[in-house]
Every structure is written in C-alpha cells, then in structure tokens.
Amino acid sequence: MIAFPTVDTTPALVVDRAVLDSNITRMAVSARERGLELRPHAKTHKCIEVAHLQLAAGARGLTVATVSEAEVFAQAGFDDIFIAYPLWVDAARGARLLALSETVQLTIGIDSAAGARALAEHCDTSIGVLVEIDSGHHRTGVAPEQAGAVAGEAHDSGLNVLGVFTFPGHSYGPGLPHVAAAEETDALGVAVASMRDVGIDPVVISGGSSPTALIETPTVATELRPGVYVFGDAQQLELGTITEADIALTALATVVSARGEVVVLDSGSKTLGADRASWATGYGRILGEPDARITALSEHHATVEWPNASTRPELGQRVRVIPNHVCNTVNLADELTVTDGRHSDAVVDRWRVAARGCTT
Amino acid sequence: MIAFPTVDTTPALVVDRAVLDSNITRMAVSARERGLELRPHAKTHKCIEVAHLQLAAGARGLTVATVSEAEVFAQAGFDDIFIAYPLWVDAARGARLLALSETVQLTIGIDSAAGARALAEHCDTSIGVLVEIDSGHHRTGVAPEQAGAVAGEAHDSGLNVLGVFTFPGHSYGPGLPHVAAAEETDALGVAVASMRDVGIDPVVISGGSSPTALIETPTVATELRPGVYVFGDAQQLELGTITEADIALTALATVVSARGEVVVLDSGSKTLGADRASWATGYGRILGEPDARITALSEHHATVEWPNASTRPELGQRVRVIPNHVCNTVNLADELTVTDGRHSDAVVDRWRVAARGCTT
C-alpha cells in the first residue's frame, strides 16, 4: 500500500524518515563491523539534517565534491571534511581553502604533480591530501602504480600526504558491483605499495560507492565514502543493490494528461534530472508499480507507459516517482518534505537543500 | 578566437550579450515580417532581464510552463502570460491562478474535458484557455480533430475558450524540423476546423519551437512560442538550426585532470544538466573545437575526448562548454554572468535566474 503524504502541490520531493533512518543505520553498522571508517558523500543529500544523522550513527566525517559544498557544511559546524576531487587550486580557491581550514580538519584530492604544486603555492601546506587513483572508472585519478610518484612530488612540494582514494564508479552497471569492488581492492593494494616504495605510509585508504560499499570483500581500505545509499534511487534498484523497501526519496507527482496505457506526470527533468544510463530501463520508476516505466521525459512532463489497467491512475491522481539518480534530483530542489514513514504518512519536517547548486 | 571572461571561479554560466541581442532581434523580425505574434517561452532563460529584452523587441507577452514561473514574472510586472501546460487545477492551484489574474491577462492550457471542469470549478472562468493538440510529438494534447469536442466541453463549463496551441517537439531530431513544421501546420488547420464546427472561432492559434520557428511555411498560426533560440545549445547546433556564432550561453570550465587525448573539466551534470538525446554526439560541445566531445558526464566531471593535440588545454586552463539543452542548464544556476561580447569580454552584468526551480 503506497502512502501519499499531504503536500499542497506537486511536484515535490518527499523523504520517508523511517526508510532513511534504516538506510543510515545499515551502512553505519556494516562499516563498523568491518572496522572501516564511514565518511558519507554529502553531495547526495546536501542537507545539514541528514549529515547530522549520519554523524550521530557513527560516521567519522563528511565527503563533499566542491569547495562550496565544504563551505556550507563548515558553516553548519561540521569540522572534518574531505573534498574528494582533484581540485585545481588558484589564488581564489586557495584563499577559500585557507579560510575553511581555520575551523575544519580539511583533506583534499590531487591526481597530478602540477595539481600538487598549485595547491602548495596557493594554500597552507598543512592541509591533508589524498592521491586519487583510477581503479577502473577511467575518470580522474592516476594509475595505481603511479600513486607513489604523485605522492612523492606532493611531499616534495611540502604537502601533508595522508593517503590514497579512489571512486569505483564502474560499479554502475548490471553485474558490475562485485567486479568493481574486487578491482578497487586490487588497485588500492598496488597504490599503497607504490607509496610505501617512496617512503610514504598511507594512513587513509579510502574507497567505496553505494553499489559496492556493502560488499564484504577483504580490503586494504580504511574508509568508505558512499553517497546514494541514504535515499536510494532507480539506478540502485536496477543494479539490484537495493529493493524498493530501501527507497527513501520519491517525487510526488500528479497525472496531468492521459490516453490509453499512457499517463503524463508533472515531474519532468527539472524535477527528476535527465539522467538515463545506457542500461537503465527508463527515466525513472513508479513506487509500487514494477511494470510502469517513464519512457520519455521533458522539462515539465514525464510520459509513463503503465500497462496495468487496474492500477493506472486517472487525471488529477497522484503517484510517487523513483528518480534514476537521486543526487541530481535533490540538487534541483530547494527543500525536501519529510514524512514520518514509520507510523503514518504525516509530514513531520521540511529540510532545506542547503548545498543546492554548490558547484564551485 | 575564443574570448575568456574574467570570472573568479568555475564552473560558471556566461552569456554573450551581443549574441543574445542578435538572437532576440532575428526571431522578433522574422515573426513580425510574417505577421505572427511572438510569445517567447521564458522557461529557457527564467530571467527578468531577458524577458524585458524580448518584449522590447516586440514580443506580445510571455509563455511559461508552471504557475510558479508565472508568479515570478507577474511579480516583476509582466502582465500577459500564457501557461502552455495542461494544468490540473485543484483548490490550491486555483487560488494561485485567481491571484495571478488580478494583475495578469492570463491564459492556460487544457487537454481534457475533466481538466476543463476542474479549472471551472476551482478558478475564475474569465481566465482564457487554449486547447492543446498533439501535432506529432505524442506528449500531451488531444488529436487535432478532437479539439472541437474539448473546446465545446470547456465552453459548456463556462470557460473562455480563446483558441488552440501545440508544441511540435518532434522537431527535435536530425532532418525533422521541416517535417514537424509541416505536420504542425496541418494539425492546427484540422483543429481550427474542428473548433469552428462547434461554433468556436479560435482567435489564438499558437505553435512553434526553436527548431521550427524560423521556417517560413504558410501557416494558420497567429503566434509563435520558441524558447531556446535566445541562447542556443548543442542540440540546436546538431540539428543544424543554428551555427556556433549563434551560441549565446556557455559554461566556463577548468581542466582538472588530463591524460593522453582526454581532459576532464569541472562542469558536470550539476552544471550542464544530464540531457543527451539519442541522436546527440555527446553530453555537450566545446566552443571553437568542433571535434571535441564530452563522452562521459558525472555530477562534477565532464570527460572530453579532444583529438586536436595543438589546441588541447592543459591542467588549470579554461574552456567554454556548449550545453546540450540550455533550459535545464540555466535551471541549475543561481545567476548568469553577462559579458559585453561585442567590444570586449568584460563582465557587464549579473542576472539572477529568478524562476530557477519553479516547477509547481
């Protein structure tokens, strides 16, 4: 039975607090049982309230992607933040990092000797750095065996090299989470050896993504950085890493047009985000309707093929949409509507998406 | 020669004022020469300043997609607004429409008898309505020959039926703009005849999309509603409806990582939007680099294959990215940085994206 919270107007992003709490606890317990630090990626929720829940459950600190995200969470009092990104640091960005480091134990990513030198030139060299390696996603990061060379250059530039990190983003594909987890473990092992070869013993060895973070592989990692796990989304569902019971965020939408097996909702790409991985079965799913698919998405319309005539909604009825990629969905909204979830569908809170739009 | 405005940090959305002015003038002149009213879609720019430029060039009024967009532009003094959307009107939305109608000559879309009855029940029946027809895009709208039936029901509900509208969104495909323009003309002709059959003579016959609006086809339309034309984007480039000289908005980005032919920029899907039509050649283009393609996009990274070694940027250098779908790009930003464009790359203004996030 799908609950429908009392929200004045649609589209609106709704968080089920009971499911959110369960997701936060499960990840925290799993990390603790394996002796791993948990440093959740706050780019997913961008909410002060969710970050507090994560720390209360035992997270060591936060991960963010940008300096401006770090600024929002530092302003709210969070004091241990890793910017998991190979920042290019010029004078302006260096000044912002310096200001942050006055109240925050700050760590940032590097993946080149030039990046390390730019950081050393424009910022306080006491800020910690982690060398990013490519464990198979082929986005940023150096080859694992080059970690020592970059770490050595960073050290020679006067930087405080604390360790190594990677994002196994190639876990995002059907059948790939276990493959990516194994490759991540191998890559981190090679990187650690490469750093020890130049006399740097990494104390932080950081990895993890939502599809891989709960996989119990023997690992050299000391820390996990999943993000999406707090809310879940249609990508995670289709990867098989969660079930619909783990979906904590949906977009409440209204049927605005209908014909035959097709209904059109008012939740377009300006609400859901336009993400559609090559392996995704649509632009999003409908809660409680495993056969329905969003087959077309424009800015203010989601076109849904809804084969089940007995549950197909009529004009003006509401449905709950599971977005494909919840990080981009949240970043489009100013606030999240929070429902109790456990005992009722009553609205119990509204959380501001405090770091929405913080891309710099 | 690509100009690089002086912007403190990246990513940032930059508008070339000279190109913007040229785009606004070209569309206004073309509409005027054909005797068509121009009612540009403000969902693209969401900026008060751009809307003023459009009206100063001769636009009759504005088109928007949502009630909240209408509220933003009404607050800024715009007094002739069409919400080109089959709104589902309940008591809450009806009250907002009523409030709007106190200062705005307001028109809204309907595409069902049920929608017409809901509007009549919850709102002032003096608000104008246009019946939406499907001219081939297959999103919302009734079949053209059903326009009369819906118009008749709306009239019988007491509504003020002013005419008919369509969005020929199937113009978005290589080789399709002319096909869609012809189908739109045919569909509007059928719809007008169908409405006259029930005794309603449409005074507003509204169509047009950026790919079709400049095509000089004989048409029954009285009004055009293009949106994207103000800024242009990579989709329009790849459709062949504009050239790179018509691109007025780019995302200024910095190279944060590099290897071989690949550079990684700090403009990810949280800056550009994740749009990628099936026929698009990538997730966006690079200004002045016709062979470069964004081949992968994540939230904070754009991975670019850049075959031309002689122009390939180095770590820390800036490039200008042409987003695939500029409407979603603008909706992610709080402000646009405006450069002179004509005489220099100096920053001359900053425009707030006033209707950003207005989805309800």
Boltz contact constraints between the chains, C-beta under 6 A:
constraints:
  - contact:
      token1: [A, 8]
      token2: [B, 92]
      max_distance: 6.0
  - contact:
      token1: [A, 9]
      token2: [B, 92]
      max_distance: 6.0
  - contact:
      token1: [A, 9]
      token2: [B, 360]
      max_distance: 6.0
  - contact:
      token1: [A, 11]
      token2: [B, 359]
      max_distance: 6.0
  - contact:
      token1: [A, 65]
      token2: [B, 300]
      max_distance: 6.0
  - contact:
      token1: [A, 86]
      token2: [B, 256]
      max_distance: 6.0
  - contact:
      token1: [A, 86]
      token2: [B, 257]
      max_distance: 6.0
  - contact:
      token1: [A, 88]
      token2: [B, 254]
      max_distance: 6.0
  - contact:
      token1: [A, 88]
      token2: [B, 256]
      max_distance: 6.0
  - contact:
      token1: [A, 88]
      token2: [B, 316]
      max_distance: 6.0
  - contact:
      token1: [A, 92]
      token2: [B, 8]
      max_distance: 6.0
  - contact:
      token1: [A, 92]
      token2: [B, 9]
      max_distance: 6.0
  - contact:
      token1: [A, 111]
      token2: [B, 257]
      max_distance: 6.0
  - contact:
      token1: [A, 114]
      token2: [B, 315]
      max_distance: 6.0
  - contact:
      token1: [A, 139]
      token2: [B, 301]
      max_distance: 6.0
  - contact:
      token1: [A, 140]
      token2: [B, 257]
      max_distance: 6.0
  - contact:
      token1: [A, 140]
      token2: [B, 264]
      max_distance: 6.0
  - contact:
      token1: [A, 254]
      token2: [B, 88]
      max_distance: 6.0
  - contact:
      token1: [A, 256]
      token2: [B, 86]
      max_distance: 6.0
  - contact:
      token1: [A, 256]
      token2: [B, 88]
      max_distance: 6.0
  - contact:
      token1: [A, 257]
      token2: [B, 86]
      max_distance: 6.0
  - contact:
      token1: [A, 257]
      token2: [B, 111]
      max_distance: 6.0
  - contact:
      token1: [A, 257]
      token2: [B, 140]
      max_distance: 6.0
  - contact:
      token1: [A, 264]
      token2: [B, 140]
      max_distance: 6.0
  - contact:
      token1: [A, 269]
      token2: [B, 328]
      max_distance: 6.0
  - contact:
      token1: [A, 270]
      token2: [B, 331]
      max_distance: 6.0
  - contact:
      token1: [A, 270]
      token2: [B, 359]
      max_distance: 6.0
  - contact:
      token1: [A, 271]
      token2: [B, 359]
      max_distance: 6.0
  - contact:
      token1: [A, 273]
      token2: [B, 274]
      max_distance: 6.0
  - contact:
      token1: [A, 274]
      token2: [B, 273]
      max_distance: 6.0
  - contact:
      token1: [A, 274]
      token2: [B, 274]
      max_distance: 6.0
  - contact:
      token1: [A, 274]
      token2: [B, 275]
      max_distance: 6.0
  - contact:
      token1: [A, 275]
      token2: [B, 274]
      max_distance: 6.0
  - contact:
      token1: [A, 299]
      token2: [B, 327]
      max_distance: 6.0
  - contact:
      token1: [A, 300]
      token2: [B, 65]
      max_distance: 6.0
  - contact:
      token1: [A, 301]
      token2: [B, 139]
      max_distance: 6.0
  - contact:
      token1: [A, 315]
      token2: [B, 114]
      max_distance: 6.0
  - contact:
      token1: [A, 316]
      token2: [B, 88]
      max_distance: 6.0
  - contact:
      token1: [A, 327]
      token2: [B, 299]
      max_distance: 6.0
  - contact:
      token1: [A, 328]
      token2: [B, 269]
      max_distance: 6.0
  - contact:
      token1: [A, 331]
      token2: [B, 270]
      max_distance: 6.0
  - contact:
      token1: [A, 334]
      token2: [B, 357]
      max_distance: 6.0
  - contact:
      token1: [A, 357]
      token2: [B, 334]
      max_distance: 6.0
  - contact:
      token1: [A, 359]
      token2: [B, 11]
      max_distance: 6.0
  - contact:
      token1: [A, 359]
      token2: [B, 270]
      max_distance: 6.0
  - contact:
      token1: [A, 359]
      token2: [B, 271]
      max_distance: 6.0
  - contact:
      token1: [A, 360]
      token2: [B, 9]
      max_distance: 6.0
